[in-house]
Amino acid sequence: MASKRSFPLKGYILPLSPKGKAAVIDPPPWHYGGDVMHLVFKANEKKMRALLPSALEPGPNPGEGVVWFVEWVSASDAHPDLASVNPERSIYHECIVMVGCQFKGVPGYYVPYIWVDNDFTLMRGFIQGFPKKLGRVHITKLHEYMPVAGGKKAGAKIKGICASHEERIVEGSLTLKKQVPPQKVPPFKFYLMRHFPDYEDAERPLVHDILISNVTNAKIGDAWEGDADIRFFPSDFEELTDLGPIKPIKGFFFQVGMTIMGGTVIHRYR
């Protein structure tokens, strides 16, 4: 390991700098609070299986997938007040496409595609194993005092739109039916793949593994169930429509909070 004298630059990730303030993100722990629209769908089992890396098997319901539209607020131990000091960095939106899977009999979801709207979460995703791409994500904001649509109630409608490289990629909607206890929300455990190529040898990656996040302080509340709809749009740069026709099953809208302490590698390909 280089000494402080021979390697004076600081930071958790590039860009390193003399004070370490220029780094895009801080080291974990990372803290999250989010409003999540969780949309369940069914697709061709063989095509969904093709999205899974070899270490993972199809889940208990082969062909099942989930789309998340999320508005997050996030901070770190290094900057716990980030949301009040720099909300433009702390608050962001994501659209996540997941495939039901399992590892050694433990069910979860693998994330083949995800779009985000700032560099802070983009870079953090690469470290975690989320294959994030920049996009524009818009989600309906329900508000109790809005005279026309109002807040969360039976019949309220929520929509999410994800666009990237000037194309609409994903569209999802949810019509709320009833409030449900938090335990009614399907559990979500992410199996993530990190892949970093070697600049000197494109055929031999520097990092290639499957890992999970170490989550604490997990909490779900204000949960609603409803009727879902999902559309994937043709694109010159994406492959979602290759899944063929999809069938929306159901949806949920809920709040979630958690802390991610880091990750644990559960399978190495090298």
C-alpha positions in Angstrom: 0.0 0.0 0.0 1.3 3.4 -0.9 2.3 5.7 2.0 0.7 9.0 2.6 4.0 10.7 1.6 4.2 8.9 -1.8 0.4 9.1 -2.5 -1.0 12.3 -1.0 -4.2 12.5 -3.0 -7.4 11.7 -1.1 -11.0 10.5 -1.8 -13.1 7.3 -1.9 -13.4 7.4 -5.7 -12.2 9.5 -8.6 -11.5 12.4 -8.9 -8.9 12.2 -6.1 -7.7 15.5 -4.8 -5.5 17.0 -2.0 -8.5 17.4 0.4 -10.7 14.6 -0.9 -13.7 16.9 -1.4 -13.8 16.5 -5.2 -14.7 12.7 -5.1 -18.1 12.1 -6.6 -19.2 10.0 -3.6 -18.3 9.3 0.0 -17.6 5.8 1.4 -20.4 3.9 3.0 -22.4 3.8 5.2 -25.0 5.2 2.8 -28.5 6.1 4.1 -31.7 6.1 1.9 -35.3 7.0 2.1 -37.5 6.4 -1.0 -41.0 6.5 -2.4 -41.3 3.3 -4.5 -43.7 2.3 -7.3 -43.2 -1.5 -7.5 -44.8 -3.1 -10.7 -44.8 -6.8 -11.1 -44.9 -8.4 -14.6 -44.6 -11.7 -16.4 -42.6 -12.3 -19.5 -41.2 -15.2 -21.6 -39.3 -17.5 -19.2 -36.5 -18.3 -21.7 -35.9 -14.6 -22.6 -35.9 -13.6 -18.9 -33.5 -16.4 -18.1 -31.1 -15.1 -20.8 -30.6 -11.9 -18.7 -29.3 -13.8 -15.7 -25.5 -14.3 -15.2 -24.5 -17.9 -15.0 -24.1 -17.9 -11.2 -27.9 -17.2 -10.7 -30.9 -19.4 -11.4 -34.5 -18.4 -12.2 -36.5 -17.6 -9.2 -39.5 -19.5 -7.7 -41.8 -17.8 -10.3 -39.8 -18.2 -13.6 -40.5 -15.3 -16.0 -41.4 -12.9 -13.3 -40.0 -9.4 -13.3 -40.4 -6.1 -11.5 -40.1 -2.5 -12.6 -39.3 0.2 -9.9 -39.9 3.9 -10.3 -38.3 5.5 -7.2 -37.7 9.0 -5.8 -34.8 8.7 -3.4 -33.2 11.0 -0.8 -29.7 9.8 0.3 -26.8 10.9 2.5 -23.7 9.4 4.0 -22.1 9.4 7.4 -19.5 11.8 6.0 -22.3 14.2 5.0 -25.4 13.4 6.9 -26.9 16.8 6.2 -26.4 16.5 2.4 -30.2 16.8 1.7 -30.4 20.2 3.3 -27.0 21.5 2.1 -27.0 20.0 -1.5 -30.5 18.7 -2.4 -29.5 18.6 -6.0 -27.0 15.8 -5.1 -29.0 14.1 -2.5 -32.4 13.7 -4.2 -32.6 11.7 -7.4 -34.9 9.4 -9.4 -34.4 5.9 -10.8 -36.1 3.4 -13.1 -35.0 -0.2 -12.3 -35.8 -3.3 -14.3 -35.4 -6.6 -12.3 -35.5 -10.3 -13.1 -36.6 -12.8 -10.5 -33.8 -15.1 -9.6 -32.2 -17.2 -6.8 -28.8 -18.0 -5.5 -28.3 -21.3 -3.7 -32.1 -21.5 -3.1 -32.4 -17.9 -1.7 -34.8 -15.9 -3.9 -34.1 -12.3 -5.0 -33.8 -10.1 -8.0 -31.1 -9.4 -10.5 -30.9 -6.0 -12.1 -29.9 -6.0 -15.8 -31.0 -2.5 -16.5 -31.3 0.8 -14.5 -31.5 4.5 -15.4 -30.7 7.4 -13.0 -30.6 11.1 -13.2 -27.4 12.3 -11.6 -23.7 11.4 -11.5 -23.7 10.9 -7.7 -25.9 7.7 -7.9 -24.4 6.6 -11.2 -20.9 6.2 -9.8 -22.2 4.7 -6.6 -24.1 2.1 -8.6 -20.9 1.0 -10.4 -19.4 0.2 -7.0 -22.5 -1.7 -5.8 -23.0 -3.6 -9.1 -26.0 -1.7 -10.4 -25.4 -1.2 -14.2 -26.6 2.4 -14.1 -27.1 4.7 -17.2 -28.1 8.3 -17.3 -31.7 9.1 -18.1 -34.6 11.3 -17.2 -37.1 9.8 -14.8 -40.4 11.4 -14.0 -42.9 10.2 -11.3 -46.3 11.5 -10.4 -46.3 13.4 -7.1 -49.4 12.9 -5.0 -50.2 15.7 -2.7 -52.9 15.8 0.0 -53.8 19.5 -0.7 -53.9 19.2 -4.5 -57.5 20.2 -5.3 -57.9 18.0 -8.4 -56.1 14.7 -7.9 -55.4 14.8 -4.2 -53.2 12.4 -2.2 -53.0 8.7 -1.6 -56.4 7.2 -1.7 -58.3 4.4 -3.5 -58.5 5.3 -7.2 -55.5 7.6 -7.2 -53.2 7.2 -10.2 -49.4 7.3 -10.3 -47.3 7.2 -13.5 -43.6 6.8 -14.1 -41.7 7.6 -17.3 -38.1 6.8 -18.1 -36.4 8.4 -21.1 -32.8 8.1 -22.3 -30.8 9.3 -25.3 -33.9 11.2 -26.4 -36.0 8.0 -26.5 -38.8 6.9 -24.2 -37.7 3.6 -22.7 -40.1 2.5 -20.0 -43.6 3.7 -18.9 -45.4 2.3 -15.8 -48.6 3.2 -14.0 -50.4 2.2 -10.9 -54.0 2.7 -9.8 -54.2 2.5 -6.0 -56.9 0.2 -4.6 -56.3 -0.2 -0.9 -53.8 0.4 1.8 -52.1 -2.7 3.0 -49.8 -3.7 5.9 -46.0 -3.3 5.2 -45.5 -7.1 5.2 -47.8 -7.4 2.2 -45.1 -5.7 0.1 -43.1 -8.4 -1.7 -39.6 -8.8 -0.2 -36.7 -7.5 -2.4 -33.2 -8.8 -2.2 -30.8 -7.6 -4.9 -28.1 -9.9 -6.4 -25.7 -7.5 -8.2 -22.9 -8.1 -10.8 -19.8 -5.9 -10.8 -17.8 -5.9 -14.0 -14.8 -3.6 -14.6 -12.8 -4.2 -17.8 -9.0 -4.0 -18.0 -7.9 -1.2 -20.1 -4.8 -3.2 -21.2 -6.7 -6.4 -22.0 -10.4 -6.1 -23.0 -10.8 -9.9 -22.8 -9.8 -10.1 -19.1 -11.9 -8.0 -16.7 -10.2 -6.6 -13.6 -13.4 -7.3 -11.5 -16.2 -9.8 -12.3 -18.3 -11.0 -9.5 -21.8 -11.3 -7.9 -22.4 -9.6 -4.6 -25.1 -8.5 -2.2 -25.5 -5.3 -0.2 -25.2 -5.4 3.6 -28.4 -3.6 4.6 -29.4 -2.4 8.1 -32.2 -0.2 9.5 -34.6 -1.5 6.8 -38.2 -0.2 7.2 -41.3 -0.2 5.0 -44.4 1.9 5.6 -47.4 3.6 4.1 -47.9 0.7 1.7 -50.7 0.6 -1.0 -51.7 -2.2 -3.4 -53.1 -1.6 -6.9 -53.5 -2.4 -10.6 -50.4 -2.0 -12.7 -49.6 -1.3 -16.3 -46.1 -1.4 -17.9 -44.8 -0.6 -21.4 -41.4 -1.1 -22.9 -40.6 1.0 -26.0 -38.5 0.1 -29.0 -35.0 1.7 -29.0 -31.9 1.7 -31.1 -29.8 1.4 -27.9 -31.8 -0.8 -25.5 -33.1 -4.4 -25.5 -36.2 -4.4 -23.3 -38.6 -5.1 -26.2 -36.6 -8.2 -27.0 -38.5 -9.8 -24.0 -41.6 -9.8 -26.2 -45.1 -9.2 -24.8 -45.2 -8.7 -21.1 -48.2 -9.1 -18.8 -48.6 -6.7 -15.8 -49.7 -8.6 -12.7 -50.0 -6.1 -9.8 -48.4 -3.2 -8.2 -47.5 -1.6 -4.9 -46.6 1.9 -3.7 -44.7 2.3 -0.5 -42.0 4.2 1.5 -38.8 2.5 2.3 -35.8 3.5 4.5 -32.4 1.7 4.9 -28.7 1.9 5.4 -26.2 0.2 3.2 -23.0 -0.6 5.1 -21.1 -2.0 2.1 -21.3 -5.3 0.2 -20.3 -9.0 0.3 -19.0 -10.9 -2.7 -20.8 -14.3 -2.9 -19.4 -15.5 -6.3 -16.2 -14.7 -8.2 -15.9 -15.6 -11.8 -12.1 -15.4 -11.7 
